[in-house]
């Protein structure tokens, strides 16, 4: 068993730190660095070199030193004069196989370089970037699972972890402990695009399910389709590999163990084929990978309907949106890696995301006439606390504006923006700096769930809108001339889900972006 696989096993038992120490014991890959006056000498494994600073795994944790101010002895000491940077990425196979090669090729073209792809083995790609003078850098990609991506990052065998799910609390704590920093911070995490979890089934007479229905099915609580208005047919549960990022994302959504009867298939494609052939089959796939199985719409007991449409995914209005994450350590990466990360936020990169079959994060307008169902639901949900006058006020304000497919939501039980919203905030700030909203008024409009007093909820939604405004101003420094940034709040007046579930309340607690014409 390799050191990395051993670490991955220990990660599951929350004891990885001890494994890292054992795997880091002196080996043929270790180097010894000594200060110029000889007063300090440290031995450890090289874990990174950005052309200026050398990072080694030392007994004191990750250590970065100015390479020009130390001597280095060992077989893996970098050759500073002839250094060719290698950016190592490891994680979700779907990102490695589909998205990253296209993105790296786009980055190369953007810089005026060429890219050459070589398959090292079925799970590894080597992409060489070159110009007329020769090689300028390489990308080494390892297509595996989100779990393995984090394990490689924490074993210092990768510079970036590619994941179809958010970093787990145990992984966060371990990363802090071994010196990788706060992986969930805006500086160390990046969302490169969006995917979605799509419930699929064979024809059973059921066209829609709620998240509660999905949870009851996959935990074994509901055993026949009759429980959801379908035929009296047993539900046969199918999923992709247990360690696939989207399967783990589903586990996070459900929050309870899957039923023992779940059949795990080797690939998502095999799973979708099995569901389509199984009269009682139920599975969960990803965007563009539903095969010939029937995709089910998400609904809830209040009649709200959510489909994985482009604008719904961009605005996080579809509750099973699944961001594609890149995580990196807190130390300096090579300029090649930093330039690549900057490229990911350009319009050219967003086009590559779309062409690769995912959803990009570029904002698009959502016309008012495309939001009829939302306003119908608002009228239907109105009552003594949210009356006609408040709905009329909301309509007067919003009809003069256009909604953008940018929303901000918060972590459960917290005032901190969730991962997708932190990414949205950075992208919005960049678009404002680039002049995309020149001469326009931007409105951050707050909404709340319906629990508690309506006036208190309106105040709470106002406070959230103000919090997003403060964070945006902090990123911008100052607003460009001609751009104004306002806030408004309507509390529980425009619900998007039932308040009787945590997911429904989460959908309702949001701040939307609206802009003037």
Secondary structure, DSSP 8 states (H G I E B T S, - for coil): --HHHHHHHHHHTT-HHHHHHHHTSS-TTEEEEEETTSS-EEEEEEEEE-SSEEEEEETTEEEEEEGGGEEEESTT---STT---EEEEEEEHHIIIIIIHHHHHHHHHHTT-EEEEEEEETTEEEEEEEETTEEEEEEEEEEE-HHHHHHHHHTTS-SEEEESS---HHHHHHHHHTT---TTSTTTEEEEEEEEEEEEESSSS--EE-HHHHHHHHTTS--BGGGGTS-S-B-EEEES-TT-HHHHHHHHHH-S---TT-EE-SSHHHHHHHHHH-TTEEEEEETT--TTSEE-EEE-TT--EE---HHHHHTT-STTEEEEEEEE-SS---HHHHHHHHHTTSHHHHHHHHHTTSB-----EE-GGGGHHHHHHHHHH--SSS-HHHHHHHHHHHTTEEEEEEEEEB-TTSSSB-HHHHHHHHHHHHHHHTTTTTT-EEEEEEE--SSS-HHHHHHHHHHHHHHHHHHHHHHHSS--TT-EEEEEE-TTSS--S-TTSHHHHHHHSEEEEEEE-
